[in-house]
Amino acid sequence: MKIRRLKKEDIPALARLYVQFWNEESSLVRMEETFARLKEDPDYIFLVADVDEEITGSLMGIICEELYGECRPFMVIEDVIVDREFREQGIGSALMREIEAYAVSRNCNYIIFVSEQERTDAVPFYRSLGYAPNSYRGFKKRLGKQSTRSLP
């Protein structure tokens, strides 16, 4: 197994992984367009686990800037997934360790992420990596298409 950055040719395999997690199809065209736009941005990192040239896991990290204290950045992790057939083989841990190393290299103060409440199996996994639920409560609101307004 190797952990490496996502490549354009990995996108169909990544879309298949996402179906396992969200049970919905992704637009390959939109995925490719978005990836083309973000792949050179150092604030976005897309990692995949590659086992014998098969994409078996993935995650995304986003570096965000702070405007208080020492103004150190932090990282948000999203879209963590490991193929059902490859779970409990160290793939998720390897992905998380690699993204943490990147966050350290970018001087991040901390990493945050949310996990769906019904994913009770994820809690022991994240705890084993040193993450602990905190006293904050995560909130999420899906937004529909709205008119675009610019701020003054």
N, C-alpha and C positions, 0 to 999 in steps of 0.2 A: 504494500500500500504506500502511496505517496500523496502528500497534500501539496496542491499546487493551485495557481491562479486559474480561474475559469477562462476558457478560450471560446471563441465564437462557435466552433464546431461541437462544443459540449452542450449547447443550448437545447437541442431536442431531448437529450438524456436528462437534463435538468428539469425540463417541462414534465417528463414522465415521473420523475421523483415528486414534483409538486402535486401531481394527481393523487399520489398516495397520501399526502398530508392534508390537502384541502378538498379532495374529491371533486375537483373541477379542472377543466382544461385551461391552459394558458395560450395566449396568442403568440406563436413563434415569431411572427413578424414584429410585433410590439416588443417582445423580449430582445430580439436582435437589435432593433432600433435603440432601445434603452441602453443595452449593453454597449453598443457602439459609442453612445454619448458619454457614458460613465467610465469606461474601462481605463482611460488615461487620467482620470481624476484621482489624485492620491488620497482624497478623503473617502473614497469608496474602495472596498476590497471585497472581491468575490472569490471564495475558495471552494475547491472541490476535493473530494477524496477519490483517488483513482486506484482501483484494484484491477490489475491485469487489463488496463485500458477500458475499464467499465466505471462509469461515474456512480459511486455508491453513497455519496453524501455531499452536503454543501452547506454553506452559510454565507451571510453577507455582514460586513462591518462598515459602519459609517462614523467618521470622525466629525464631532461637533465642537464648535468653539464655545468657550465660556466668557462671560463679561463681568465676572465678580472674582474676588480673591486674587489669586495669582494668575487668573485667566488661562489656566491649563485646560487643554481640550479633554473631552471624554469620548468614549465609543459607545454606540448603540449597535447591538447585534440583533439581526432579524433572520428569518427564514432558515433556521437550523433544521436540517433533515438528514436522516440516514435511512437508506433503503431497508425495508422490513427484513429482507433476507440477510442483511449484513449487520444487524444490531448486536450489541454486546460483544463486539470484536475490537473495540478500541478506536473505532473510526470517529465517533462523536468527540471523544476526548482529544484525539489528535487534531481535529479541526479547531476545537476550542483553544488548545495550547498554541497553535499557530496564529490564530487571530489575537490572542493575548500578547504574543511576542511582537506582533505588528503594532498593537496599541502601545506597548512599552516603548518601542522604537520611535513612536510619534509623541512621546511624553504625555500620554493620556493619564489623567488622574484616577479614573475609574471606568468600569464597563457596566452598562445597564442593558437589560432586556426584559421582556415579559414573556410568559408562557401561558397558554390557555389553561383555565382552571381545571378543566376535565382531564388534562394531561398529567395525571397524578404520577405516572411512571417517570416523568421527566424530573420530578423533585429530587429523588435520590441521586440521579445522574448529576444534576447541577451541584448538589451538596457535595458530592464526591470530588468535585473540581474546586471546592472552596467557596462556592457561591451560597449565599444564605438569603432566604426571603427576608425582606426588611419590613418596616412598619408602614411603608408607602403602599398605596393601593393603585394598581394600574387602571387606566381609563382608556377607552377606545371609542371612537365615533366614526362610522362609515359616512363618507360624504358622497352625495350624488353630484351630477353635473350641475354646476351653478354658473351664473354669469361671472365673468372676470372683472374684478374691480382692482384698481391700483390704489395703494395707500398714498396719502399725501406726503 
